[in-house]
């Protein structure tokens, strides 16, 4: 029986929309489960609810529109509820169609929620991330499988509103799904409380190739679904992963899944601590999925990145299993002082594979089999806060209670608190290679010594908890278990944002969180007729609140006071104007002879920004905004006289500028490169386009390029295009001029014999004919299928010296070479294999 070890993260984030888990509503997309011989045996599944609020309030659990349970929840009375599998699980008969499966939990006040499952394959926990987890754009994740005919992927999509249209775009149309069909795209319509569930089995997608040494099968088709894209027109919740999974090359029957996040709530900076295993092997690592083309990903303190395009993934376990490195030698617990720092040029998904106990049993490491896959939450979205509290944080039900390891990540200079007590200085801080901005602490909590957990800090923290066994005797193999969950400290409770100081300036009231069914603004506790949108502009002074409706509940925000202005306001009407403009302030008549000695922005635009530079106000409106707005500024003269001015304006639509950011030359006439600049224009949209050699030329409209069809240069770098609307508004964009490389041949023939005998002649096998190709993968095996050489990175030389991975000289023999590469300016992948004769002195 194989079981999992998992990581628990607590993260506090910096923007109001980021990673909040203390919320009024939680949406759990269902998980796949089927009861067949050989499948994991289900033990129990429980919902855990907790809150920091002392006053009891009502919480309801919904399946579709039906209330299946209700509770009174408070800080002193957390809830543990035994959830029926008939509500939350999806068997094979619930696949590929809208079904009422999934769980929606709502309360009169904010709370935390998680689902914890125990089975013969170990434990898994899905901790809701609140409304932060619902969104319109996702990429699918699962643990890549490399075991023959083994593994099950699933993805569940759960609708939060009626008539939700969802598209799932499969990257390649070669996967056979569990319905026996190949789908390049799924087009789905769901109502609130319905889910759509997709399943893929490795047994339907693996291939057999006797020439593929040492593994005569391939799950590459099965793994194609990793990085598939989900796009919805209304917010949905997604759970993805493996019902039966393994991390790399073992058959460990793990439950590997987690709740996903929409792309907008991801980050670019992550830190992962190694699990309980004493070896990395095939059990410790990260899965990275890019959300944009040309994403650069850096590991630890390395300066050379890997590059991923949208939807592509990278598994450190498969591609480089030694990415976990020692980060601080002053940490005396060397066995667990390995970690992985990840930083990217664009938002990425970062999932962690972690291992279980460090002990050995009959020559095998439990860590190899007790695995987990957890969505890591980013360091670069942190905010001060408190997780208060997590009930029974080291338990699942009544039977499973484990040791815990707390890995706490904090901005440099901060100290964490556990249950309001500062941690001992012996627990950190320790350094993280690759960044000076963060440190980590490490705290051990033996099982059954702490029931509930509160974690706090004065600055944004990440708390990573490993639950498992510090020590495990060989005869305790059947008891290897672990589980994980994620929490954040910032609340998603709605509140009013006030823009503007007083009535006469024009105040805009809005909400930080608008994902509700209904809105009712109130003045002094009384409903304002017709005020039923997420924003409101008060016309009289008073105390304003907003009553929000959701799932049979209402929530009233804290009041915001709006008063009359204590000063007289002048008005300046600019009429219609381009998005970015300047204002030259001056006093109104009869005081226009005065000069101001002080200039202040009292109220910036609602949909943009205003800054003062050398006595001039520069206004920049938000991208895409074209409506009415205002700003308010104050001028003060040397004699103390002041004037407050409200500027009204209406913003023209900005230029769209639908152009490419880079272009390849059409031809090359040594030494000149020739470009068709007009080809960068995707759509004209009724706009005009003028090209220039520099940003300054484009701004001043001088030195225009007129020969667009054959622009010629011997030093191609960049050009600039000025795009103008019929209203005279313009934007300037930079176009990179790229050089088209000389095309290498599609296929090459490599030498098939070499003699590494030290005579200086033909001592290495030279495969440099492959150097001009991208995505090169090459491996060499002996006649018994053992790998003796593999190209691991692009910085290596393009030769093999006839030594194995342990740098030992290999004997004379024939060796099997496999290699693949991508043809330039094409997606075509060439895969080849060959025999190679190594003739040594022996």
N, C-alpha and C positions, 0 to 999 in steps of 0.2 A: 504493500500500500504506500503510495507516494503522496506527499503533502507539500504545501506551499509555505514559503516565508514571504512576507510582504512588508512594504514601507508605508508609514503614515506621515503625511505632510500637513502642517498648519502654516498658512501663509497669509500675510497682511499686506494689502495692496494700496496703491497711491491714488487711483482715480475712483470716483464714486461708482463706476460701473464694473470695477475690476474685482473678480474672484470673491465676491461676498457670498457667504454661506449662511449667515444669520438672516433669515428671510421669512416673508409671510406665506410663501408658496414654494413647493418643491415638486419636481416632475421626474419620475423614474421610468425611463424606457425599459421594457421588459428584457429578461435574459432568456436565452434558449436552453432548453433541457429536454432530453428524451429518455424515457425509461426502457432501455433495451439491454439484453445480455451483453456484458462487457463494458457498459457505460458506468460512470460514477454513480454511487448510491447516495441519494439525498438524505441528510439527517434532519436539519432544521433550518428555517430562515426567519429572521426576526427584524422588525423595524425598531430602531432606537431613536427616541426624541428627547431633546433637552433644550433648555432656555436659560438665559441669565435673569429673566423677569421673575420677581417674587410673587406677584399677584396671579392667581390661577386664571387661565383663559381656555376657551374651547378650541380644539383641533379636530378636523375631520379628514378621514381617509376616503378617497373616491376611487372607484373602478368605473371608468366612463362617467356617467352622470349619477351613479348610484353610490350613496354613502354606505361603506361597509363597516365602519367603526368610527367612534368619536370618543374623545378623552378631555379631561381637564388637566392642563399641563402647567407646571410652575417649576422654579429652580429647585425647590425642595421635593418635588414629585416628578422626576423624569419617567418616561414611559418606555417599556419594552413590550412589544406586541408581536405575537406569533402570527405571521402572515401566511395565508394559504397559498400553496403553489398554483392552485387553479386561478388565482388572480394575477400572478406575476410572471409565471413561466409560459413560454411558447414552445409547444411540441411541433412535430412536423406538419400536423394538420392546420397549423396557424400561420404557415409561411406563405409569402408572396401574395398576400391579400390584406386589405384593411380588417383588423380585428380589435375587439375591446380587450386589450391586454396592456398592462402598465399600471402605474400607481401615481396618483396626484394627491398631495397632502396640502391642506390649507389651514391657517389658524387666524384667530383674532389678533394675535401679536406675533412677533418674530421668534423663530426657533431653528435649531439644527435638526437634520434628519439623515439617517443612514440605514442601509439594508445590509445585514450580515448573514452569510450563509455558511453552513458547515456540511461537509460531504465526505465520502470516502476518498476524494481527491484533494482534501484539505479545505481551507477556508478562503472566502473572497468577500470583500466589503465594497459596496458602492456608497460613497458618501456624497450626498447631494451638494452641489455648489450653488443651490438656489437658482434665482433667475439669471445669474451669470452664466449658467450652463445652457440656457436656451438661446437660440440664434438662428440665422438663416444660411450660414456657410460653414461647412465642416469638411475635413478630409478623414477618410476611414483608416483605422489602425488595427493591427493584430500582430501577434508574434510570428515571424516568418518560420515556415516549416521546412525541414530538410530530412525528414524521416519518411521512408517509403510508405505510401498508402496510409498516411497517418495524419490525423488532425481535422478539426472542424472550425471554420471561421463563422462568425455571425455578426450582423449589424441590425440594430433595432432603432427605428425612427418613430418618435412619439409626438403627436400633434397637441398644441396648446390652444388652438382656435379652430373653428369650423372652416370647411372649404379651403384647407391648406394644400397648396400645390407643391409637390416635391419632385426634384429630378436627381437621380443618382447616375453619374457619368462614369462608366467603367473605362479604364485607361486603354485596354485592348480587348477586342471582341474574340477572345479565345477561351475564356473560363466557362466551364460547364457548371451551372448552378444546381442546387438540390432539386429543382423542378425538372432537371434533365435538359434545360435549354441554355443557349448562349444569349446573353443580353449585353448589348453595347450601352444601353441606357434603360433605366426604369423611370416611368412617368406615373406618379402616384397622387391621388387625391384623398386626404384624410380629414375627418371631423375631430373636434376636440375629444380627447380621451381615447382615440384610436391609434393603433401603431401598425407599422409595416415592417416585416421581419424577413431578412435575407440570410440565406445559409449557403455555404460552400463546403464540400467535403473533399479532402485530399484524394480519396479513393477514386473520385470521378475525374481527377485532373493530373495525376502523375503519369510520367512517361518512362519507358524503358529503353535504354540504349546500351548495348554491351560494350561499345567502344568508349563509353564515358567512364573513365577510370579515375578514382577508385569507386565512385558511386554510380552504379549502373541504372539509376533512376533520377528523375528530376521533378521537383515540386514548383518549378519556376512559374508555371501556369497558375497553380494554386495561389502563389504569392502575388500574382498580378493585382489582386483586389486591394492590396495595401496602397494607400494613396489615392483611391477613388474619391471623387468629389461629390458632396451633397449640397444642393442649392434649393432653398425653400423660399416661398414668398411671404410666409409668416413664421414666427418663432417655433422651433421644434427642439426636442431633447433627443440626444443620441447616446446609446451605449454600444460599444464595439469591442471585439476581441476574439478569444478562442474558447469554445465550450470544452473542447479537448485540444490541448496545446502543449507544445514543448518549445524550449528555447535552444535551437540549433539541432543537435544530433542525438537526443535521447528521447525515449518513449516514457514520459513521466506522468502522463494523464493529468495535467494541471488545468485548473480553471483560471484563465487569463483574460480578464476584461476590466473595463473601467468606463465611467461616464466621461464623455468627451467635452470639449469646449469649442464654441464657435471661434473662427479665425480672429475676429476682432478682439477677443479677450486673451489671446496668446501673448508671449513675450519673446525676447531675443537673448536672454541670459539665464542660465540654469546651473545648479550644482547638485551632484548625485554622490552619495556616500555608498561605498560597497557594503553588501549585506553580510550575513554571518559566515559565508564560505571562506575558507582559507586559500582558495584558488579561484582564479577568474574562469579559466576553462571555457565551458559552453554555457555558463549560468549567470555571469555578471556582465552587464553592459547596457547600452542605450539604443533606442530606435528613434531616428530623427526623420521627420517628414517635412518637406519644404512646402510652403504655401505660395511662393512666387518663383518665377524663373531667375536663374543666375544667383541663387542664394549661397553666400559664402558661410561655411560653418567651421569654427576654430575649436580645438580641444585643448584644455589645460593651458600651458604657456607656449603652445606651438604657434609659429608664425605663418605656416603654410596651410591654407584651408582646403577642405573638400568643397566641391561645387555641386549643388543640386538644383534641378529645375522643378517647377510646380508639380506636386504629386509624387516626385521621386523620394525614395527612402534610403536610409543608410543604417545598417545594423553593425555596431562595433563588434559584436560577438562573431559575426560572420566575416567582416572585412578586416578587423584589427582587434583581436581579443585582449590586447594589453593596454587599452586606453586608460584604464583605471591605474593611477599612479599614486605614490606617496606624496602627500601635500605638506606635511609638517613633521619633521623628525622629532620635535620636542614632545609630541603626543606619545606617551609611554605605551599606549595600547596599539603597538605596531601592527598587530594582526588585523585590526579594523581601521587602519589609518590610510586606506586607499580611497580615492575619490575621482570624480570626473567633472571638470568645469567645461561648460559649453557656452559659446557665444556665437551669434549669427548676425548677418547683415540685414535680415528680414525676419518676420515672425515665423516660428517653426513650432511643430509639435515635438515634444521630447518625452518619450516613454522610457521608464527604467525597468530592466529585468534584474531581479534580486534573488539571492540564494538563501537557503535556510541555515541549519545548524552547522557548525564547523567540525563536528566530530565525525569519525569514520565508522563504518559498519561493514565488516567483511570486505575490506579493501575499497569500498565505494564511499565517496563523499555524499552525505545527505544533501549538501548544498547543490549538487548537480541535479537533484531531482525536485527539491522543494523550491519552486520558482514562483515569481509573480511578475505581472506587468502593470505598472502604475503610471498614470499621467502625472508628470512632474510639473509643478506650477512655478512660474518664473520669479527670479530674484528682482527683475527690473520693473516691478509694479508693486512696490511695497508701501505700507502706511502704518503709522502707530495704531495699536489696538490691542484687544484682548480676546482670547478664545475662552469663553466662560459659559458652559463647561462641557466636557465630553464624559458621559457616564460610562463606567465599566470599560475604560478604554483598552484594557488588555484582555477582554473576554469576548467570547461568542457563546451566548446561551449560558447554561449552567455548568457545562462540562469542560469547556476550553478556557484556561487561564494561563497566561504566558509571561515570561520576562520581557522587559521593554528596554530599548536603547533609544535615547532621545538625542538626535543630532540637530542642534539649533544653529541656524544661520542668521547673522545679524550684520547690519552696517558696522564698519570698523568704529570701535570706541563705545559700543553699546553692551549692556549687561542684561541677560534675560532673568525673569522671575518664574518660579514654579509654585503655584498655589500661594502667591504673594511673598515668597521667600526668595531672595537672590541666590543664584546657583553658586556653588563653591568655586573658587578661583582655580582649583586643580583641574576643573573640567574645560578650561579654555581661557582666553580665545586662542585658536590655532589658525595658521595661515591657509589660504586657498591659492594655489598656483594659477596664474592667469589673471588675477584681479587683486588690487589692494583695497577695493571698496568694501569687501565683506570678510568676515571671520566666521569660524564655527566653534561651537561648544559641544561637548559629548557627556551625557548623563545616563547612568544605568539605574533602572528601577526594577528590583526583583519582583516576581509575580506575587500577587496577593498582599502587597504592602501599601498600595494606594488605589482607592476605589474610583475616584473621579479626578479629572485633570483640568486645571486652569493654567494657561500660559500667557504671559504678558511681557511687554517691553516698551520702552519709550520711543523706539523707532522700528521700522518695518522688519518683522521677523519671519523666518521660515523654520518650521519645526518638523523634522523628519523622524518618525518613530518606527523602529523595527520591533515587531512583536514575535518572540520565538523562544528558543531554549539556549541559555548560556552554556549549559553542559547537558549532554545526553549520552547515557550509557548505551552500549550496543544492544542490550535487550529491550531498550525503549524505542526501537526503530519504528514500531507501529504507532508511536505517539508523537511523531514529528509533525508539528503544526505551526501555522503562523497566519497573520492576517494584516490588513492595512486599511487606512482611510485617510481622507484629506479634509482639512478645515482651514478657514481663514477667519481673521479677527474682525473684519470690517462688516458692519451691518448694511443691508440693502433696504432698510426701512425708508419709506418715502418721506421727503421733507420739501418745503417750499424754498426755491431760490429767488431772491429779490434782486432785480436789476433796476437801478434808479434810486434816488434818495427820497423823493417826495412827489406828491401828486402832480404839481405843475411841470416837473421835469419829464413826466410820463414814466411810470413804473411798470415793469413787466414782471409778473409773477409766473413762475414755471415750476415744474417738479423734476427732481433728480431721477425719478423712476416712473415711467408712464405706461408700464405693461399691466394695465388694469382694464376691467370691463366698462367702468363708468366713472365719471367725474362730476362733482357738484361743489362749486365754490360758494363759500359763505362769508358774509359780512357780519361781524359781531354775533356769530352763532346762528344766523338766519340765512336760508338758501337765497342765492341771487338768481332770479329767473333767467333762464337761457345761458347761464355760465356753466357749460358742460363740456368744455374742451380742456386739454392739458395745460393751457396757458390762460391768463386773464390780466387785463389792464384796468386797475382800479380807477374810478372817477371821483370817489369821495374818500376822505380819510376814515380809518377804523382798523379793526382787528380782523385779519383774513385767515381763513382755514380752507382746506379742501377735503371733502369726504370722498374716499375711493371705494369702489365696489368691486368685489372679486369672489367668485365661488361661494355665494350665499353670505359672505362676510362684508363688513364695511370697516374702513380704517380712517380715522381723522388725524390729519397732520397737526403738528404743533403750530400755534398761531404766529403770524407775522404782522407787525404793526406798520401801517403806512400813514404818514401825516402830510399835512399841507407844508409847502415850502416856507421857510422863515425869511425868504428874500424874494425880491421882485425879479422876474425873468424876462429878458428880451428874446425876441424870436427872429431867426434868420432862415429863410426858405431858399434852398438851393435848387429845388426842382429836381428834374431827372439828371443823373450824373453817372459817370463810369465807376466801376467798383473801387478803384484806388484813386484817391484825389487828395488835394491839400487845401487847407483853410488858412488865410492870412488874417489873424484876429485884429480888430480895431474897435475902439469905443464908438458907440452910436452918437449921433448929433443930439444935443449941442456940445458933447464932450469929446468930439472927434479930434480936438487939438491935443488931447492928453496922450501920453505914451505909458504903456504898462511896464511895471518893473517885475511883475510876477504873473505867470500864466499857469493855470491848473486845469486838468481834466477832472470834472466832478462826476460825470457819468459817461462811460464809453458807449459805443454803439452796442445794441443787443446782439448784433450778428457780425461783429468784427472787432477791430482794435483801433486805438488812436494813440499816437505818441507825439511828443513835442520835440522838435529839433530846430534850434536857432530861431526860436520865436514863431515857428510855423507848425501847424498841426497836420500830421500825415495820417490819413485814414485808410485802413485796409479792411475790406469786407471779406467775410468768409466765402470760400469757393462755392459757387453755385447759388449764392443768395442774390435775388433780384426782386426787391420789394421795398416798402417804406421803412425807414429807420430814423434815429435821431442820436445826437450826442450833446452833452452840456459841458461848457467850459466857463472859467471865471478869470477875468482880468482885474488886476489891482494896480492903481497908479501910485506915484510917489507920495501924493497928499492923502492917501488912504481911501480914496474913492475907488469903488469896484463896480463891475457889471457882470452879471451872470447871463450867458447867452445859450439858448437852446437852438441847435441847428437841425432843421428838418430836411430830409433828402429822400429821393427815390432812386434806387440803384438799377441801372440798365443791366441786362443780361451780359455776362462776360463772354469774351471770345472763347470758343470751345478748343480750337487748335488741335484737331484730331490728326496728329502727325506721328510718324515713327521717330524714335529717339536716336536711331543710328541707321546707317546705310552703307552697303558694300559698293565698291566701284564696279561699273559696268564692264570696263576694259582697262588694259594697261598698255601704254605706248612708252616704253622705257625712255626717260625716267618718270613719265607723267601718268597719274591715275585720273581716270575720266569717270565722272558721276552724273547720273540723271537725278538732279535735285527734286524735280517735280514728283518723282516716285515716292517721296516721303509723305505726301499728302494722302491720307486715307479717305477722308470725306471733306468736302469744302464747306458744307453747312452755310452757304451764302456768305462766306468770309473771303477776304483777300489775303494773299501770301506774298511777302517780299523777303528776299534772302540777302544776308550781309555777311561780311567776313568776321565781324566782332560784335560783342554786346553793345559797345559804345556806338558803333556805326548804326546798329538797328534802332537804338534809342534816338539818335539824331537824324536818322534816315539819310545817311550819306554812304557813298561807295557801294551802291547796290549791285548785286550780281544779276546780270540779265540773261546770260546763256545757261538756262536751267537744264536743258537737255544734255549738255556736254560740258559741264563745269570741269576744268582741268587744273590740276595742281601737282607739283612734285613733292609736296610735303603735307599730305592730308592729315588734318587734326580735327577741326570742327568748323561748322558754319552756324549762323543764327537766322531764324525765321521770325519775322514780325507778322502776326496774324491780327487782322482788324475786322471789326463788325461794321455794319452800315451806320451805327451810331457813333463811330469813331473810336470806340473802346478797343484796346489792343493788349496783347500779351506777347512776350518774346520767349522762344524756346530754342535750346541748343540741340544741334544735330551732330552726333559723332560720325566722322568719316572713317570707315573701316577699310582695311586692305584685304581684298580677296586672296587667300593663299593659293599657291600653285597646287593643282590637284594631284595627289599621289595616285598610283594605280589602285584599282579596286582590290585586287588580290596580289599577293607576293609569294615568292618561293624562297624558303629559308634553307640554309645548308643542313645536310643530314648526317654529317660526321665531323668530329673534332678530336684532337689528340692532346689532352692536357698533361703532357709529360715533362714540361719545363724546358723544352728546347727552343722556346721563343717562336715556334712556328705552329700556327693553328691551335694555340693553347686554350682558347676560349671559344664557346659557341656564341656567335655574334648574331643577334636578332634585331639589329638596329634598323632594318628595313621597315619595322613596325613603329618607329618613333613618331611618324607624322600622323598616326591614327589616334583617335580619342577612345576613352573607356577600354584601354587595353587590359586584358586579363590573361595571364599565362601561368601554367603549372606543369611540372614534370614529375613523372611517376616511374618507379622501377617496375620490373616485370611482375611483381607480386601486388601491385596496386598501391604501394606505399609512396606517399608524396615526399620527394627529395628536394624540391625547389619550387618556390612560388614568388612571383613578382608582387610585392606588397604596396609599392607607392611609385608615383611618377618621377620621383627624384633619383631613382636607381639608374645605374648604367644599363645599357641594353646588351648585356652579355651574361653568360653563366660559365663559371670556372670549373665545373665538374665536381663541386663539393656539395654535401647535403646540408640540411638546415642546421646541423650541429658543427659545420665547418670541417667535416671529415672527408678525406679523398675517397671517391667512389670507385669501384672496380670496373674493369672493362665489361661492357654489356650494352644491350640495346635498351633504350628508355623511351617512354611514351609521353609526347608533348601535346597538350591541348591549349589552344589560345583563341581569343575572340576579340573583335574590335568593331568600332562604328565607322562606317564610311563617311568621309568629310562631306559636310553640307547635305547630309541625308540621315534618315533614321534607320537605314539598313544596317543590320548587325551581321558580320561575317564570322562564322565559327569554323575552325579547322583543327585537325589533329594530324600527327605524323610520328613516325619512328625516327629516333636519333641514336646513332652509334657513337658511344664514348669509348675510345681506344686508348687505354693507359698502358704503363710499362708492365703491369702485373699480368 
